[in-house]
């Protein structure tokens, strides 16, 4: 019986929340709710819904349903390399500023 080919990397993947801390360090906002559009097919999704392959020298994020690679990230001691060629756009929520009302 022939079945769907199994991607051996699936067992190593986590959801996109696995890289949320690193992205927060880079961009200083919660990136799990950032919206992406796939550059290949135009589908939409949120960063937190992506699969993250973290068992490699860098991080690879892809859509779970069609597995297009959306983002690659490599961290060195003094730099973060970010490749988002797989996304037609990345919509990042603005960080809400807390304004002191002077009532304290």
C-alpha positions as CSV (number, residue, x, y, z in Angstrom):
1,X,0.0,0.0,0.0
2,X,1.5,3.3,-1.1
3,X,1.0,6.2,1.2
4,X,2.0,9.8,1.3
5,X,5.8,10.3,1.5
6,X,6.8,11.0,5.1
7,X,9.1,14.0,5.7
8,X,11.6,12.9,8.2
9,X,12.0,16.4,9.5
10,X,8.4,16.6,10.7
11,X,9.3,14.8,13.9
12,X,11.9,17.4,14.6
13,X,9.6,20.4,14.1
14,X,7.9,22.5,16.7
15,X,5.3,25.3,16.3
16,X,6.4,28.8,15.5
17,X,6.2,29.7,19.2
18,X,9.6,27.9,19.6
19,X,11.4,30.9,18.1
20,X,9.1,33.6,19.6
21,X,11.7,34.6,22.2
22,X,14.4,35.0,19.6
23,X,12.2,37.1,17.4
24,X,11.1,39.2,20.4
25,X,14.8,39.9,21.1
26,X,15.3,40.9,17.5
27,X,12.1,43.0,16.9
28,X,10.9,43.8,20.4
29,X,7.2,42.8,19.7
30,X,5.3,39.6,20.0
31,X,5.8,38.0,16.6
32,X,3.6,35.0,17.2
33,X,0.6,37.0,15.9
34,X,2.5,38.6,13.0
35,X,0.7,37.8,9.7
36,X,2.5,36.4,6.7
37,X,1.6,35.8,3.1
38,X,3.4,33.0,1.2
39,X,5.4,34.4,-1.7
40,X,4.7,31.2,-3.7
41,X,1.0,30.7,-3.4
42,X,-0.5,33.7,-1.6
43,X,-1.8,31.8,1.4
44,X,-1.9,33.6,4.8
45,X,-0.9,32.5,8.3
46,X,0.4,33.7,11.6
47,X,4.0,33.2,12.8
48,X,2.8,31.1,15.7
49,X,1.1,28.6,13.4
50,X,4.3,27.9,11.3
51,X,6.4,24.8,11.9
52,X,9.9,25.6,13.2
53,X,12.8,23.3,12.5
54,X,15.3,24.2,15.3
55,X,17.6,21.1,15.1
56,X,20.0,22.7,12.7
57,X,22.6,25.4,12.6
58,X,19.8,27.9,12.0
59,X,16.1,28.0,12.2
60,X,13.7,27.2,9.4
61,X,10.0,28.2,9.5
62,X,7.5,26.8,7.1
63,X,3.8,26.5,6.6
64,X,2.5,23.1,8.0
65,X,0.0,22.4,5.2
66,X,2.1,23.0,2.2
67,X,5.6,23.2,3.7
68,X,6.9,26.2,1.7
69,X,9.8,27.8,3.6
70,X,8.9,31.2,4.7
71,X,11.8,32.3,7.0
72,X,15.3,31.2,7.7
73,X,17.2,32.6,10.7
74,X,20.8,32.0,11.8
75,X,22.2,33.3,15.0
76,X,25.9,34.0,15.6
77,X,27.5,35.4,18.7
78,X,27.0,39.0,17.5
79,X,24.5,38.9,14.7
80,X,21.2,37.5,13.6
81,X,20.7,36.7,9.9
82,X,17.1,36.8,8.8
83,X,15.9,35.6,5.4
84,X,12.1,36.1,4.7
85,X,12.2,35.7,0.9
86,X,9.5,33.0,1.3
87,X,7.0,35.7,2.5
88,X,5.4,38.2,0.1
89,X,4.8,40.3,3.2
90,X,5.2,40.2,6.9
91,X,2.8,42.3,8.9
92,X,4.3,43.1,12.3
93,X,2.0,44.5,15.0
94,X,3.0,47.8,16.5
95,X,4.3,47.7,20.1
96,X,1.9,49.5,22.4
97,X,3.4,52.3,24.3
98,X,2.6,52.8,27.9
99,X,2.1,56.4,28.7
100,X,2.4,57.6,32.2
101,X,-0.7,59.5,33.1
102,X,1.0,61.2,36.0
103,X,-1.5,59.8,38.5
104,X,1.0,57.7,40.5
